[in-house]
């Protein structure tokens, strides 16, 4: 393995987890999260809602499955 080759941390990759958490923390601190949520809600409830639902279904069709706890 070369010096520039990332180490395989296996399942539970701590480096990726730390990067993800830093990114989420940065987003929450530096963005209008409530405004983002409000805009998303208006989009889903508005004229583009049907298109967004079709896109969601298309994305789900590529997934192996969804966590049953997330079902509405």
Secondary structure as a PSIPRED ss2 file (coil, helix, strand):
# PSIPRED VFORMAT (PSIPRED V4.0)

   1 X C   1.000  0.000  0.000
   2 X C   1.000  0.000  0.000
   3 X C   1.000  0.000  0.000
   4 X C   1.000  0.000  0.000
   5 X C   1.000  0.000  0.000
   6 X C   1.000  0.000  0.000
   7 X C   1.000  0.000  0.000
   8 X C   1.000  0.000  0.000
   9 X C   1.000  0.000  0.000
  10 X C   1.000  0.000  0.000
  11 X C   1.000  0.000  0.000
  12 X C   1.000  0.000  0.000
  13 X C   1.000  0.000  0.000
  14 X H   0.000  1.000  0.000
  15 X H   0.000  1.000  0.000
  16 X H   0.000  1.000  0.000
  17 X H   0.000  1.000  0.000
  18 X H   0.000  1.000  0.000
  19 X H   0.000  1.000  0.000
  20 X H   0.000  1.000  0.000
  21 X H   0.000  1.000  0.000
  22 X H   0.000  1.000  0.000
  23 X H   0.000  1.000  0.000
  24 X H   0.000  1.000  0.000
  25 X H   0.000  1.000  0.000
  26 X H   0.000  1.000  0.000
  27 X H   0.000  1.000  0.000
  28 X H   0.000  1.000  0.000
  29 X H   0.000  1.000  0.000
  30 X H   0.000  1.000  0.000
  31 X C   1.000  0.000  0.000
  32 X C   1.000  0.000  0.000
  33 X H   0.000  1.000  0.000
  34 X H   0.000  1.000  0.000
  35 X H   0.000  1.000  0.000
  36 X H   0.000  1.000  0.000
  37 X H   0.000  1.000  0.000
  38 X H   0.000  1.000  0.000
  39 X H   0.000  1.000  0.000
  40 X H   0.000  1.000  0.000
  41 X H   0.000  1.000  0.000
  42 X H   0.000  1.000  0.000
  43 X H   0.000  1.000  0.000
  44 X H   0.000  1.000  0.000
  45 X H   0.000  1.000  0.000
  46 X C   1.000  0.000  0.000
  47 X C   1.000  0.000  0.000
  48 X C   1.000  0.000  0.000
  49 X H   0.000  1.000  0.000
  50 X H   0.000  1.000  0.000
  51 X H   0.000  1.000  0.000
  52 X H   0.000  1.000  0.000
  53 X H   0.000  1.000  0.000
  54 X H   0.000  1.000  0.000
  55 X H   0.000  1.000  0.000
  56 X H   0.000  1.000  0.000
  57 X H   0.000  1.000  0.000
  58 X H   0.000  1.000  0.000
  59 X H   0.000  1.000  0.000
  60 X H   0.000  1.000  0.000
  61 X H   0.000  1.000  0.000
  62 X C   1.000  0.000  0.000
  63 X C   1.000  0.000  0.000
  64 X C   1.000  0.000  0.000
  65 X C   1.000  0.000  0.000
  66 X C   1.000  0.000  0.000
  67 X C   1.000  0.000  0.000
  68 X H   0.000  1.000  0.000
  69 X H   0.000  1.000  0.000
  70 X H   0.000  1.000  0.000
  71 X C   1.000  0.000  0.000
  72 X C   1.000  0.000  0.000
